[in-house]
Amino acid sequence: MNKLVVYLGLTLDGVMQGPARADEDTRGGFKRGGWAVPYVDSVSMAVASEGMSKQGGALLLGRKTYEDFYDVWPKRNDGNPFTDRLNKSKKYVASTTLKEPLVWMNSTLLKGDVPTAVTTLKEELDGDITILGSGILIQSLMKHNLIDEYHVSIHPLVLGSGSRLFPEGSPFAAFKLVDSKITTTGVVMATYCPTSMKK
């Protein structure tokens, strides 16, 4: 079975909301968007490029991330190495509000129960499946033990508010650290695999 791999930026207090832009995700009155931008350096970009080059399978996105990405990547023509990869990748979208046909090339709306649909994708697709962002989707899949690998970039700041990856009431989970790198700006880029889970 293929792996389901998550890539996500976090703060020290576990906030995952709005890392890239001030207006990226203002749900709940969140006003600290764009917090990850000052920490980008050559190390983080090299790790991201390496991850993208290894990613040979499909992308799995939640509705908010899908729409946010669609607003940016199809319009870029600046030689960014991620542009071609994101546009050409097969994209599966979990949403209860979007309808097909989806606007971004190579995009398919998941049908029915999301955990069941994702299990089917893991069994049937060629190559691992990558989730970028999509925090709510990640949280829903964690409850069903469907995520095989977490690549988290832990930033050295505390926001004190915002959506967290592991909110109160998250299911028990233990992890093994399988890789780590530290950037010049103090970001810890860690790869974890679940080792045990309880329902």
Number of C-alpha atoms within 10 A of each C-alpha: 13 16 17 24 21 22 17 20 23 25 23 15 18 21 23 24 27 24 21 15 14 14 14 18 22 15 12 9 9 16 16 19 19 16 21 21 11 9 14 13 13 11 16 20 12 11 14 14 14 11 14 15 12 11 17 16 18 23 20 30 26 20 20 19 21 21 15 12 16 16 12 10 17 15 10 12 9 7 8 10 11 14 16 14 15 19 18 14 16 17 23 24 23 24 18 13 6 12 10 9 10 12 11 17 15 14 22 18 19 19 14 11 9 17 18 15 14 20 16 12 21 18 12 11 13 13 17 19 25 23 23 19 22 21 22 17 21 20 17 13 18 19 17 14 16 19 20 17 20 20 20 20 23 22 22 15 16 13 13 12 15 21 18 17 20 16 11 7 6 11 15 12 14 11 14 12 13 12 11 13 14 14 18 12 15 13 25 18 21 16 20 18 17 16 11 11 14 9 8
